Amino acid sequence: MVRVSGGTGPAAGGSANGGGQGDGVDTAPAAETETSSDDDSLAELGYKPELKRTLGNFHTFAAGISYISILTGTFQLFYFGVNHGGPAYWWSWPMVFCGQLMVALCFCEMAARYPVAGSVYNWSKQLGGPHVGWLGGWMMMTATMVSLAAVALAYQVTLPQISSFFQFIGDGSGRTDQAANAVLLGAVLVVFTTLVNAFGVKLMAQINSAGVAIELIAALALIVLLAAHITRGPGAVTETYALGRGESLGYLGAFLTASLASAYVMYGFDTASSLGEESKDPGRNAPRAILRALFASFLIGGLILLFALLATPDLHDKRLAVDGLQYVVLSALGTTIGDIMLWCVVIAITVCALAVHTAGIRLAFAMARDTNLPAASLLARVSPRFQTPVAPAVIIGCIAVCILLVNVNQPQIFSVITSIAIIMIYVAYLMVTVPMLVRRLRGQWEPAAGKFSLGRFGLPVNILAVLWGTAMATNLAWPRAEVYNANGPQHWYLRWGAFLFVGIVAVGGFTYYWFVQRKRTCVLAGHAAETPEDPANPDGSEDPSAPATP
């Protein structure tokens, strides 16, 4: 392949520092050589570089950790864990971390070898072929749009607790007041993330990095403040409230239900690699960013949850299972400090939504570049002014707002769809780890030379990643009334909503792909890498990135 700079990256002019996030010691020739290597890696997949490489180490780390979003997840789901598993639910946090670490380690090898936009889609395509790749990308993109709407709803959990001013619809006591207000606040947030993403990755990275810095500082401060208000010993995290008594699985069943609170938080670390075409030396930096984001989230989030349980004035207060961590912060730290912390949570929710939206845009761009989405040429078009795909930003934002509208009068149905979105992300991850395991067993997997590699630990780690992903996807989808039909009359279609929804999305989507989209799949002419044999690639009739047969 012949590398084509496409007028992007440091080699074509402009800074290689990504806003000062580089190491500050590279010379200009070294930066050009590094960018050339990055672009050569992209050309091997059949694409020419079009997105500007402006992101440094902290930017990619911030993208991963803001998607996980420690404060957003812990504040949004703490009540669920305590309500269903008691304080002992805390042990699900290290459990989920260990499982997700196996997945992340596999992703690190993939990020080192294939540092490309739409990471999960392209990885599953390279490992399992175009059909597996499309299904993985389809599941991930559907889940991402629902996740964006779900994160936006978190404004309602926090803003009205800071001030009643933010309860714009009713006073919050009406049957649909909170649901309708959540839609309004969420729509405002989605409009914001749409505009920021449309104006380019540099603006997004600056806002995201600033927000992550505030979130990390606030999280560390919260740990210290909660630790200073501890009222009981660590033995509290063994308290089960006798939950699960009389059930067939006993407390294990209650614990598995409560573990969803942790499973809903610790994912999305692959976002650090999804920005690979806009990062410097992504083959080396993306694996580091993935692991740093996951480890930081585990340590900081775990300490917040631990000290919150130890600092709660009364572990048996019903408000703990209703208002969750917001109640702990306000009651233990007082109104003034509590409100400051809640404002930091608002910032965390904002950058989390921004990261989710950003990841969805890169995924849509990657699939459209392969003509694997309707209106592919529009979705894959990179704005010459903002150096980012604008159409996916707007379309994903509009779909997220439409999904939000479901919540106006049917909050229970929305909670079902939100849970299912997380399942689809875990399934999409399996679309990477399962084909990767098959390749290892066939002796066909080779990590990138000189970059991240699991070495002899690759096979056992990969096996554990597949077992974990399968077990957690099953746990998430299990037809529990308390998850899928918590309120009102029981409906079988809600209880089995996970299997029904995921089945419809998977089967319906793949049917469309097989009969319509599959025959059109090829790299768009304007996005294909040049080759010595066909420098212009004028007709775009062949797909230079066709993966090797697994």
C-alpha positions as CSV (number, residue, x, y, z in Angstrom):
1,M,0.0,0.0,0.0
2,V,1.1,3.6,-0.6
3,R,0.4,5.9,2.2
4,V,-1.7,8.9,1.4
5,S,-1.7,11.8,3.9
6,G,-5.0,13.2,2.6
7,G,-3.8,16.6,3.9
8,T,-4.3,15.5,7.5
9,G,-2.1,14.9,10.5
10,P,1.2,16.6,11.5
11,A,2.9,15.5,8.3
12,A,0.5,17.9,6.4
13,G,1.1,20.8,8.7
14,G,-0.3,21.7,12.1
15,S,0.7,20.6,15.6
16,A,1.4,17.1,16.6
17,N,1.0,17.9,20.3
18,G,-2.8,17.7,20.4
19,G,-3.1,20.7,22.6
20,G,0.0,20.1,24.6
21,Q,-0.8,16.5,25.5
22,G,2.3,15.0,23.9
23,D,5.5,14.2,25.8
24,G,7.2,17.4,24.7
25,V,10.4,15.8,23.5
26,D,9.7,14.6,20.0
27,T,11.3,16.5,17.2
28,A,9.3,17.4,14.1
29,P,10.9,14.7,11.9
30,A,10.1,12.2,14.6
31,A,6.5,13.3,14.8
32,E,6.3,13.0,11.0
33,T,7.7,9.5,11.1
34,E,5.3,8.6,13.9
35,T,2.3,9.9,11.9
36,S,3.6,8.1,8.7
37,S,3.6,4.8,10.7
38,D,0.1,5.5,12.0
39,D,-1.2,6.2,8.5
40,D,0.6,3.1,7.0
41,S,-1.2,1.0,9.6
42,L,-4.5,2.5,8.5
43,A,-3.6,1.9,4.8
44,E,-3.1,-1.8,5.5
45,L,-6.8,-1.9,6.4
46,G,-7.7,-0.3,3.0
47,Y,-8.4,3.3,4.2
48,K,-6.7,6.6,3.6
49,P,-6.3,9.0,6.6
50,E,-9.0,11.7,6.7
51,L,-9.5,12.5,10.3
52,K,-7.0,14.9,11.8
53,R,-4.6,13.5,14.4
54,T,-4.7,16.0,17.2
55,L,-5.4,13.9,20.3
56,G,-2.7,13.2,22.9
57,N,-2.3,10.7,25.7
58,F,-4.7,12.4,28.2
59,H,-7.3,13.0,25.5
60,T,-7.6,9.3,24.7
61,F,-7.5,8.4,28.4
62,A,-10.2,11.0,29.1
63,A,-12.4,9.6,26.3
64,G,-12.3,6.1,27.9
65,I,-12.8,7.2,31.5
66,S,-15.6,9.7,30.7
67,Y,-17.6,6.9,28.9
68,I,-17.3,4.8,32.1
69,S,-17.9,7.9,34.1
70,I,-17.3,7.1,37.8
71,L,-19.6,9.7,39.2
72,T,-22.4,9.2,36.7
73,G,-22.6,5.5,37.2
74,T,-22.2,5.4,41.0
75,F,-24.6,8.2,41.6
76,Q,-27.2,6.8,39.2
77,L,-27.1,3.2,40.3
78,F,-26.0,3.1,43.9
79,Y,-29.6,2.9,45.1
80,F,-30.3,-0.1,42.9
81,G,-27.4,-2.1,44.3
82,V,-28.2,-1.4,47.9
83,N,-31.9,-2.0,47.3
84,H,-31.4,-5.4,45.8
85,G,-28.2,-6.6,47.5
86,G,-27.8,-4.6,50.6
87,P,-24.3,-3.1,51.5
88,A,-22.7,-6.4,50.6
89,Y,-23.4,-5.6,46.9
90,W,-20.2,-3.7,47.1
91,W,-18.3,-6.9,46.3
92,S,-19.9,-6.9,42.9
93,W,-17.6,-4.0,42.0
94,P,-14.3,-5.9,42.2
95,M,-16.1,-8.9,40.6
96,V,-17.1,-7.0,37.6
97,F,-13.7,-5.3,37.4
98,C,-11.9,-8.6,37.2
99,G,-14.2,-9.9,34.4
100,Q,-14.0,-6.7,32.4
101,L,-10.2,-6.6,32.8
102,M,-10.0,-9.9,30.8
103,V,-12.1,-8.2,28.1
104,A,-10.0,-5.0,28.2
105,L,-6.7,-7.0,27.9
106,C,-8.0,-8.6,24.7
107,F,-9.1,-5.2,23.4
108,C,-5.6,-3.9,24.2
109,E,-4.1,-6.4,21.8
110,M,-6.7,-5.4,19.2
111,A,-6.1,-1.7,19.7
112,A,-2.3,-2.1,19.2
113,R,-2.8,-4.0,16.0
114,Y,-5.9,-2.2,14.6
115,P,-5.9,1.4,15.8
116,V,-9.0,2.4,13.8
117,A,-12.3,4.3,14.2
118,G,-15.3,2.2,15.2
119,S,-13.1,-0.1,17.1
120,V,-15.5,-3.0,17.9
121,Y,-16.9,-3.0,14.4
122,N,-13.6,-3.1,12.7
123,W,-12.1,-5.6,15.2
124,S,-14.9,-8.1,14.8
125,K,-14.7,-7.6,11.0
126,Q,-11.0,-8.4,10.9
127,L,-11.3,-11.4,13.3
128,G,-14.6,-12.9,12.2
129,G,-15.3,-11.6,8.7
130,P,-17.7,-9.0,7.3
131,H,-20.9,-10.7,8.5
132,V,-19.7,-10.9,12.1
133,G,-18.3,-7.4,11.8
134,W,-21.6,-5.9,10.6
135,L,-23.6,-7.6,13.3
136,G,-21.1,-6.5,16.0
137,G,-21.2,-2.9,14.7
138,W,-25.0,-2.9,14.4
139,M,-25.5,-4.2,18.0
140,M,-23.0,-1.6,19.3
141,M,-24.5,1.3,17.4
142,T,-28.1,0.5,18.4
143,A,-26.9,0.2,22.0
144,T,-24.9,3.4,21.9
145,M,-27.9,5.5,20.7
146,V,-30.1,4.1,23.6
147,S,-27.2,4.6,26.0
148,L,-26.9,8.2,25.0
149,A,-30.5,8.8,25.9
150,A,-30.1,6.8,29.1
151,V,-27.1,8.9,30.3
152,A,-29.0,12.1,29.4
153,L,-31.8,11.0,31.8
154,A,-29.3,11.1,34.7
155,Y,-29.8,14.9,34.8
156,Q,-33.2,14.3,36.4
157,V,-31.6,12.2,39.2
158,T,-29.3,15.1,40.2
159,L,-30.4,18.6,39.1
160,P,-33.8,18.7,40.9
161,Q,-32.0,17.6,44.1
162,I,-29.7,20.7,43.8
163,S,-32.6,23.0,43.3
164,S,-36.3,22.8,42.6
165,F,-35.7,25.3,39.9
166,F,-34.7,22.5,37.6
167,Q,-38.1,20.8,37.9
168,F,-39.6,22.7,35.0
169,I,-42.6,20.4,34.5
170,G,-44.9,20.3,37.5
171,D,-43.5,20.1,41.1
172,G,-42.3,16.5,40.8
173,S,-45.2,15.0,42.7
174,G,-47.4,14.3,39.7
175,R,-47.4,10.8,38.1
176,T,-45.5,11.9,35.0
177,D,-43.8,15.0,36.2
178,Q,-40.4,13.5,36.7
179,A,-40.5,11.5,33.6
180,A,-41.5,14.4,31.4
181,N,-38.9,16.7,33.1
182,A,-36.2,14.1,32.5
183,V,-37.0,14.1,28.8
184,L,-36.7,17.9,28.7
185,L,-33.4,18.0,30.6
186,G,-32.1,15.1,28.6
187,A,-33.0,16.7,25.3
188,V,-31.1,19.8,26.2
189,L,-28.0,17.7,27.0
190,V,-28.2,15.8,23.7
191,V,-28.5,19.0,21.7
192,F,-25.3,20.2,23.5
193,T,-23.4,17.0,22.7
194,T,-24.6,17.2,19.1
195,L,-23.3,20.7,18.6
196,V,-20.0,20.1,20.3
197,N,-19.3,16.9,18.2
198,A,-20.4,18.7,15.0
199,F,-17.8,21.4,15.6
200,G,-14.9,19.0,15.6
201,V,-12.9,16.6,17.7
202,K,-10.6,19.2,19.1
203,L,-13.4,21.1,20.8
204,M,-14.9,17.9,22.0
205,A,-11.5,16.7,23.4
206,Q,-10.9,20.0,25.2
207,I,-14.3,20.0,26.8
208,N,-14.1,16.3,27.6
209,S,-10.6,16.6,29.1
210,A,-11.6,19.6,31.2
211,G,-14.7,17.8,32.4
212,V,-12.8,14.6,33.2
213,A,-10.2,16.6,35.2
214,I,-12.9,18.2,37.2
215,E,-14.6,14.8,37.7
216,L,-11.4,13.1,38.9
217,I,-10.6,16.0,41.3
218,A,-14.2,15.9,42.6
219,A,-14.1,12.1,43.0
220,L,-10.9,12.2,45.0
221,A,-12.2,15.0,47.2
222,L,-15.4,13.0,47.7
223,I,-13.4,10.0,48.8
224,V,-11.5,12.1,51.4
225,L,-14.7,13.8,52.7
226,L,-16.6,10.6,53.0
227,A,-13.7,8.9,54.7
228,A,-13.6,11.8,57.2
229,H,-17.3,11.1,58.1
230,I,-17.1,7.4,58.6
231,T,-19.5,6.2,61.3
232,R,-19.0,2.4,61.2
233,G,-16.3,-0.2,60.5
234,P,-15.6,-2.1,57.2
235,G,-17.7,-5.0,58.4
236,A,-20.7,-3.1,57.1
237,V,-20.0,-4.4,53.6
238,T,-20.9,-7.9,54.7
239,E,-24.5,-6.8,55.6
240,T,-27.0,-8.6,53.4
241,Y,-30.3,-7.4,55.0
242,A,-31.3,-11.1,54.8
243,L,-32.2,-10.5,51.2
244,G,-32.9,-13.6,49.1
245,R,-34.2,-15.5,52.1
246,G,-36.7,-18.1,50.9
247,E,-35.5,-17.9,47.3
248,S,-34.0,-20.9,45.5
249,L,-30.6,-19.3,45.1
250,G,-30.7,-17.5,48.5
251,Y,-28.5,-14.4,48.7
252,L,-26.6,-15.4,45.6
253,G,-29.7,-14.6,43.5
254,A,-30.1,-11.2,45.2
255,F,-26.3,-10.5,44.8
256,L,-26.5,-11.3,41.0
257,T,-29.4,-8.9,40.6
258,A,-27.5,-6.2,42.6
259,S,-24.4,-6.8,40.5
260,L,-26.1,-5.2,37.6
261,A,-25.5,-1.8,39.3
262,S,-21.7,-2.5,38.7
263,A,-22.1,-4.1,35.3
264,Y,-24.0,-1.1,34.1
265,V,-21.1,1.2,34.9
266,M,-17.8,-0.6,34.0
267,Y,-17.9,-0.7,30.2
268,G,-17.1,1.7,27.3
269,F,-13.3,1.6,27.8
270,D,-13.0,0.7,24.1
271,T,-13.8,4.4,23.4
272,A,-10.2,5.2,24.0
273,S,-9.3,3.2,20.9
274,S,-12.3,4.3,18.8
275,L,-10.5,7.6,18.4
276,G,-7.4,5.8,16.9
277,E,-7.5,7.7,13.6
278,E,-7.5,11.0,15.5
279,S,-4.8,10.1,18.0
280,K,-1.0,10.2,17.9
281,D,0.8,6.8,18.0
282,P,-2.5,5.1,18.8
283,G,-1.0,1.6,18.5
284,R,0.9,2.3,21.7
285,N,-1.2,4.9,23.5
286,A,-4.7,3.3,23.0
287,P,-3.9,0.1,25.0
288,R,-2.5,2.2,27.8
289,A,-5.5,4.5,27.8
290,I,-7.9,1.5,28.0
291,L,-6.1,0.0,31.0
292,R,-5.6,3.3,32.8
293,A,-9.3,4.2,32.3
294,L,-10.5,0.8,33.7
295,F,-8.1,0.8,36.6
296,A,-8.8,4.4,37.6
297,S,-12.5,3.8,37.5
298,F,-12.2,0.6,39.6
299,L,-10.1,2.2,42.3
300,I,-11.8,5.5,42.6
301,G,-15.3,4.2,42.1
302,G,-14.7,1.3,44.6
303,L,-13.5,3.7,47.3
304,I,-16.5,6.1,46.7
305,L,-18.9,3.2,47.2
306,L,-17.1,1.8,50.2
307,F,-16.8,5.0,52.1
308,A,-20.4,6.0,51.2
309,L,-21.6,2.8,52.9
310,L,-19.4,3.5,55.9
311,A,-20.4,7.2,56.1
312,T,-24.2,6.8,55.7
313,P,-25.9,8.0,58.8
314,D,-28.3,5.1,58.8
315,L,-27.9,2.0,56.6
316,H,-31.5,1.1,57.1
317,D,-32.9,4.5,56.0
318,K,-35.4,4.0,53.2
319,R,-34.0,7.0,51.4
320,L,-30.7,5.1,50.8
321,A,-32.6,2.7,48.5
322,V,-34.5,5.6,46.8
323,D,-32.2,8.6,46.5
324,G,-29.0,6.6,46.7
325,L,-25.6,8.3,46.8
326,Q,-27.2,11.7,46.5
327,Y,-28.9,11.1,49.9
328,V,-25.5,10.0,51.4
329,V,-23.7,13.1,50.2
330,L,-26.3,15.6,51.3
331,S,-26.9,14.0,54.7
332,A,-23.2,13.2,55.6
333,L,-21.5,16.2,54.1
334,G,-24.1,18.9,54.5
335,T,-26.0,20.9,52.0
336,T,-23.2,23.3,50.8
337,I,-20.5,20.7,50.2
338,G,-23.2,18.3,49.0
339,D,-24.4,20.7,46.4
340,I,-20.9,21.3,45.1
341,M,-20.4,17.6,44.7
342,L,-23.7,17.2,42.9
343,W,-22.7,20.0,40.5
344,C,-19.5,18.0,39.8
345,V,-21.8,15.0,39.1
346,V,-23.7,17.1,36.6
347,I,-20.4,17.8,34.8
348,A,-19.6,14.1,34.9
349,I,-22.9,13.3,33.3
350,T,-22.3,15.9,30.6
351,V,-18.9,14.6,29.6
352,C,-20.2,11.0,29.8
353,A,-22.9,11.8,27.3
354,L,-20.4,13.6,25.1
355,A,-18.1,10.5,25.1
356,V,-21.0,8.2,24.3
357,H,-22.1,10.4,21.4
358,T,-18.5,10.6,20.1
359,A,-18.1,6.9,20.1
360,G,-21.3,6.4,18.3
361,I,-20.2,8.9,15.6
362,R,-17.0,7.1,15.0
363,L,-18.8,3.8,14.8
364,A,-21.3,5.1,12.3
365,F,-18.5,6.7,10.2
366,A,-16.6,3.4,10.2
367,M,-19.6,1.4,9.0
368,A,-20.6,4.0,6.5
369,R,-17.1,4.1,5.0
370,D,-17.6,0.4,4.2
371,T,-21.0,1.1,2.6
372,N,-22.6,-0.8,5.5
373,L,-25.2,1.7,6.4
374,P,-28.0,3.5,4.3
375,A,-26.9,6.9,3.0
376,A,-23.3,5.8,3.4
377,S,-21.8,8.6,1.4
378,L,-23.5,11.2,3.6
379,L,-22.6,9.5,6.9
380,A,-19.0,9.0,5.9
381,R,-18.4,12.5,4.7
382,V,-15.8,14.4,6.7
383,S,-16.5,18.1,7.0
384,P,-13.5,19.9,5.4
385,R,-14.0,22.8,7.9
386,F,-14.4,20.9,11.1
387,Q,-12.5,17.7,10.2
388,T,-15.2,15.5,11.6
389,P,-18.3,13.5,10.4
390,V,-21.1,16.0,11.0
391,A,-24.1,14.0,9.6
392,P,-23.7,11.1,12.1
393,A,-23.5,13.6,15.0
394,V,-26.9,15.1,14.0
395,I,-28.6,11.9,13.2
396,I,-27.6,10.1,16.3
397,G,-28.6,13.1,18.4
398,C,-32.1,13.2,16.7
399,I,-32.6,9.4,17.3
400,A,-31.5,9.8,21.0
401,V,-34.1,12.5,21.5
402,C,-36.8,10.4,19.9
403,I,-35.8,7.5,22.2
404,L,-36.1,9.9,25.2
405,L,-39.7,10.7,24.2
406,V,-40.6,7.1,25.1
407,N,-39.9,8.0,28.7
408,V,-42.6,10.6,28.9
409,N,-45.5,8.3,29.9
410,Q,-43.8,4.9,29.9
411,P,-40.7,5.1,32.2
412,Q,-40.9,1.3,33.0
413,I,-40.6,0.4,29.3
414,F,-37.7,2.8,29.0
415,S,-35.9,1.1,31.9
416,V,-36.3,-2.2,30.1
417,I,-34.8,-0.8,26.9
418,T,-31.9,0.8,28.8
419,S,-31.1,-2.5,30.4
420,I,-31.2,-4.2,27.1
421,A,-28.8,-1.6,25.6
422,I,-26.2,-2.7,28.1
423,I,-26.8,-6.3,27.1
424,M,-26.2,-5.5,23.5
425,I,-22.9,-3.9,24.3
426,Y,-21.8,-7.0,26.2
427,V,-22.9,-9.1,23.2
428,A,-21.0,-6.8,20.8
429,Y,-17.9,-7.3,23.0
430,L,-18.4,-11.1,22.5
431,M,-18.3,-10.5,18.8
432,V,-14.6,-9.5,19.3
433,T,-13.5,-11.9,22.0
434,V,-15.1,-15.1,20.6
435,P,-13.6,-14.8,17.0
436,M,-10.3,-13.8,18.7
437,L,-10.4,-17.0,20.7
438,V,-11.1,-19.1,17.6
439,R,-8.1,-17.5,15.9
440,R,-5.9,-18.2,18.9
441,L,-7.0,-21.9,19.0
442,R,-6.2,-22.2,15.2
443,G,-2.9,-20.5,15.7
444,Q,-3.9,-17.6,13.4
445,W,-3.6,-14.7,15.9
446,E,-0.4,-12.6,15.9
447,P,-0.2,-9.5,18.1
448,A,1.3,-6.3,16.6
449,A,5.1,-6.6,16.6
450,G,6.8,-4.5,19.3
451,K,3.5,-3.4,20.8
452,F,1.0,-4.6,23.5
453,S,0.9,-8.4,23.7
454,L,-0.4,-10.8,26.3
455,G,2.2,-13.4,25.2
456,R,1.6,-16.8,26.7
457,F,-1.2,-15.5,28.9
458,G,-3.2,-14.6,25.7
459,L,-5.2,-17.9,25.5
460,P,-6.3,-18.2,29.2
461,V,-7.1,-14.4,29.3
462,N,-9.2,-14.8,26.1
463,I,-11.0,-17.8,27.5
464,L,-11.9,-16.0,30.7
465,A,-13.0,-13.0,28.7
466,V,-15.5,-15.2,26.7
467,L,-16.7,-17.0,29.8
468,W,-17.2,-13.7,31.6
469,G,-19.0,-12.0,28.7
470,T,-21.3,-14.9,28.2
471,A,-22.1,-15.2,32.0
472,M,-22.7,-11.5,32.4
473,A,-24.9,-11.2,29.3
474,T,-27.0,-14.0,30.6
475,N,-27.2,-12.4,34.0
476,L,-28.2,-9.1,32.5
477,A,-30.9,-10.7,30.3
478,W,-32.4,-13.0,33.0
479,P,-36.1,-12.3,33.1
480,R,-36.3,-10.8,36.6
481,A,-39.4,-9.0,37.6
482,E,-37.5,-6.5,39.8
483,V,-35.4,-5.4,36.7
484,Y,-37.8,-5.7,33.8
485,N,-41.2,-5.4,35.4
486,A,-40.7,-3.6,38.7
487,N,-43.9,-1.6,38.7
488,G,-47.5,-2.1,37.8
489,P,-49.1,-5.2,36.4
490,Q,-46.8,-8.0,35.3
491,H,-46.4,-8.5,31.5
492,W,-44.6,-11.4,30.0
493,Y,-43.2,-9.3,27.2
494,L,-41.5,-7.0,29.7
495,R,-40.1,-9.9,31.7
496,W,-38.7,-11.5,28.6
497,G,-37.9,-8.1,27.0
498,A,-34.2,-8.7,26.8
499,F,-34.5,-11.8,24.7
500,L,-37.3,-10.3,22.6
501,F,-35.6,-7.0,22.0
502,V,-32.1,-8.3,21.4
503,G,-33.5,-11.0,19.1
504,I,-35.5,-8.5,17.1
505,V,-32.6,-6.1,16.7
506,A,-30.1,-8.9,15.9
507,V,-32.4,-11.0,13.5
508,G,-34.1,-8.0,11.9
509,G,-30.9,-6.1,11.5
510,F,-29.0,-9.1,10.1
511,T,-31.8,-9.9,7.7
512,Y,-31.7,-6.4,6.3
513,Y,-27.9,-6.7,6.0
514,W,-28.0,-10.1,4.3
515,F,-30.6,-9.2,1.7
516,V,-29.9,-5.6,1.1
517,Q,-26.6,-4.2,2.5
518,R,-24.3,-7.2,2.0
519,K,-24.3,-6.8,-1.8
520,R,-23.3,-3.2,-1.5
521,T,-20.4,-3.6,0.9
522,C,-17.1,-2.0,-0.3
523,V,-14.9,0.8,0.7
524,L,-16.3,4.1,-0.7
525,A,-14.0,5.4,-3.4
526,G,-13.2,8.6,-1.7
527,H,-12.1,6.8,1.5
528,A,-10.1,3.9,0.0
529,A,-6.3,3.9,0.3
530,E,-4.3,4.2,-2.9
531,T,-2.3,1.3,-4.1
532,P,0.5,1.1,-6.7
533,E,-1.6,-1.0,-9.0
534,D,-4.6,1.4,-8.8
535,P,-3.5,4.8,-7.5
536,A,-6.8,6.5,-7.8
537,N,-9.1,3.6,-7.1
538,P,-11.6,5.4,-9.3
539,D,-14.6,3.0,-9.1
540,G,-14.3,1.9,-5.5
541,S,-15.7,-1.5,-6.7
542,E,-13.4,-3.6,-4.5
543,D,-12.9,-3.6,-0.8
544,P,-9.1,-3.4,-0.1
545,S,-9.9,-4.0,3.6
546,A,-11.5,-7.4,3.2
547,P,-10.4,-9.4,6.2
548,A,-8.6,-12.7,6.0
549,T,-10.7,-15.8,6.3
550,P,-10.8,-16.8,9.9
